[in-house]
């Protein structure tokens, strides 16, 4: 999807591009947080390259960049990030974060959204709210069919047009 978004935006081949992932810290810190820890413990990590490299190499190259970003997000990286935040705290919303990424992956297929019942039967679909409507957003959700299926909610806005002066 990262490659498709970059291709659709027709970015310059020498421009930097990255994909951000909201990632769970619970099991990455030492000692790990308990599974029933109620609060969030997430970070946003990124894989970065230039557009030309992303599009000219195989899908496997993009997957490797994402894998390396995830693999490098360990206890030391989390502690360093927290120390930096304590020195200079910043509060982000997803829209602000999205502007610095070519794509940003949020949500997780591990949460059973379709298992929630409000007395109306199984939900027909699950979609994100207004705060998650920004260009480059990829929401990964469990699939309606279950059995390990996945639904994607993708939003890409491209502004590749030229204005012509009318006489």
N, C-alpha and C positions, 0 to 999 in steps of 0.2 A: 504494500500500500504506500509506503514511503516513496518508493521509486515512481509509482503511478501519480502521486500528488505532485512530485517535483516535475515530472514530465508534463502534466496538465498545466502547470504554472509557467512552463516555458522559460525556466530560469537560465541565466548565463552559465556556461560550462565551468567558468572559473569562480563562481559564487559558492560560498560555504553553505552547506545544508546540514541539518541535523534532525534527529527524531528524539523526542523526549518520551520517557516512560515513567508513569507513576508506579513506584515499586515499594513493596511491603518490606519494612525493616525488622519485623518481629523476630524472625529466625536468623537474621544476619548479625545481630548484636550479641555480645558476650557479657553476661549470660543472656540467653534468648528470653523474650517476653513470653508469658504464658499464653496458650491458645485462646483462653477466655478473656484476655486483656481487652477491655471495652473501648479504649480510645484508639485513635488513629496513630500509627507510626509509619509514615511513608516519606519517601524522598522522590524527587524527580531527577532522573539521571538522563544522560544523553549520549548518543553515538553521533559522531561528526565526521564529515568528509566534504569533498567538493562535488558539485553536481556532475561534472564530467566523469569522475571516478565512479560515482554511484550508478550512472546510467550506462557506462561503457563496460563495466564488469558484470559478472553474473549475479543472480539473486543470492547465491551463496555468499558473495562478498558482503552484501548488505546484512545478511543474517549473521555473519561473523562479527561485523562491527557492533551489532546489537548485543550479541552474545558476550563480547569482550566488555561492554559497558556494564552488563548485568554481573558478570563474573568479578569485575573489579569493585563492585559495590559491596564492601565487606565492613566488618566492625571498625577497622581503622578509618576507612573513608567516611563512615557515618559519624564517628567521633570527631574527626577533623571538620566536617561540615557543621556540626553542632557548636564546636568551639568558635568557628567563624561567625555563626549566627549570633552567638552571645556577645561577640565584640561589636557587631553591626547588624542588629535585627531588622529584618524586612518581612513584611506580610504580603503574600501574593494571593491573587485569585487566578483561577485557571485561564481566564481570558488574557490577563497580563502575561502569564507564562507562555501562552500559545504564540504570542507575537514574536518571541525569540526562537521559535522552532518552526521547521518546515512542516512537521507533523507532531502531534502529541497524543499518546495513547493513554486513555483513562479507563476506569472501571475494570472489572475482572470477571471472567467466566466462572470463577470459583464461588460466587455468591448466588444463592438459589432465589433469584427474583421471581421466578414463576411458581415457586412453592408458597409464596405469600397469598393468603386467601382473606378476602374481606366480605365473604358471603355472596359473591356474584359469580363464583366459579373461577376456573383458571384464567389468568389474564391472556388476552389475545396477543399482546405485544408489550415490550418494555422499551421505553425511550427515555433519553436524558431530559432534564429540565432546561430552562432558559439559560442558566449559567454555563451550560456546556455547549452553547451554540456559537462556535467560532471556527474560522477557517483552519483546516488542517487537523481537526479533531477526529480521533478514531476511538469510538467507544466499543469495547469488546464485552459482550454479554453472553450469558448462557443461552443456548438455542431453545426456541419454543418447543421443539420436538423432543428435547432431552437427549439422553444417551451420549453425552459428550459433544453434541452439536453446538455451534457458536453462531451468534448473530452479530453483525457489525453495523454500527451506525456511523456513517462517514459524512463529514461536511467539508467541502472544499469550495472556496470562492476564488475565482481567477479574474484578475483585472488586466488582461492583455489586450488593450485596444488603444487606438490612436484617435484623438479628437482632431477634427478638421475644422478649420475656420470657414464659416459660411459667409459669402459676399453678398 
